[in-house]
Amino acid sequence: MALMNDSDVYYDPFDFAIDDDPYPVWQRMRDEKPLYYNERYDFFALSRYEDVSPALTDWQTYRSGKGSVLEIIRANVEIPPGVILFEDPPRHDIHRSLLARVFTPKKMTALEPKVREFTTRCLDPLVEGGEFDFVRHLGAQMPMRTIGFLLGIPESDQEAIRDQIDRSMNLEHSTAQDVYDDEFLSGSMFADYIDWRARHPSDDLMTELLTAEFEDETGTVRRLTRAEILTYVTLLTGAGNETTTRLIGWTGKLLAAHPDQRRQLAADHSLIPNAIEEILRYEAPSPIQARYVAQDVELHGQTVPEGSVMALLNASANRDDRHFDSGDTFDIRRKIDRHLTFGYGIHFCLGAALARLEGRVALDEVLNRWADWEIDWPNAKMAHTSTTRGWERLPALVR
């Protein structure tokens, strides 16, 4: 099916030039084609807040069970149980409840001293150097240390895991099939850790997963299988690293571009939590969510047929002037009712509290050392993936 082509607006999530700055295209989509259809890749897209927000909660229509990434849905690969981002109820609810037991906001808040310790360890050696890369020196380090600590993965191995995550997600180096053939996403690189932890239990999330009992969808009370634990650990490691890395990168970029607001934050650190919310709204680290359309749905005078693929552009919705006054304006004092960066509904990000904590601590500690910085643009580089948007390198001259 093709929609009536009464506009020349074109959006391609795999086009690096568009990905560098998708907001002009998304604004035209919101204004001219609120229901957009891409013939080349055969997907629909919603870009307005009033459409994206309810779609994220309507799991009966917009299903995640075939994947929540465009190319994974199209590849029609078999997804192992436990990847809660790629599941629908009732299986999703059972698997998510297991993680929710150990990933509570209270437990995440209790991690702040450790997160601050990791951040200090990253930043202190750089104080006298005059240069600091928001991604290489902090964004790629502190989140990795935090999730590694939670899971009980030795620090000596965390860097290699982080590099593997980057390679598996980078569109410049991988295809859709590569994503599922990859050693990282298959979980195989975590097998030895799980086997060792089974013999040597400790006070960490991996041990909790090994010992947790639950009632599965068949009514059987049991523990997770080794394969299920591999899937959980893989999911947590990827999600716990990648999006927070992007958040820290965008923090550096946006506050370099808005020095007046950076100076306000340096003078009053109590503004930091709201600033992190505005950064999350303004530059969502995970800007697009894909869904399989399980039944015909009427949108903007058109029928989207069952079997279609729908892209929900949560980052576009976050800039929609119909919901946020002057949505393209960055304002650390903005009152935000609800942005869609962490999703909405049953797939709301379990790690939202941890991401907010890490973002807040990172900015607090950076401002404790430097009140002024400029981006070294000739040496900055965007990272291009189909699930996140942000910086691979973001060096800054700091003062």
Summary of the structure (lengths in Angstrom):
residues: 399
radius of gyration: 20.9
end to end distance: 55.9
largest distance: 63.6
contacts: 1315
relative contact order: 0.18
helix: 52%
strand: 13%
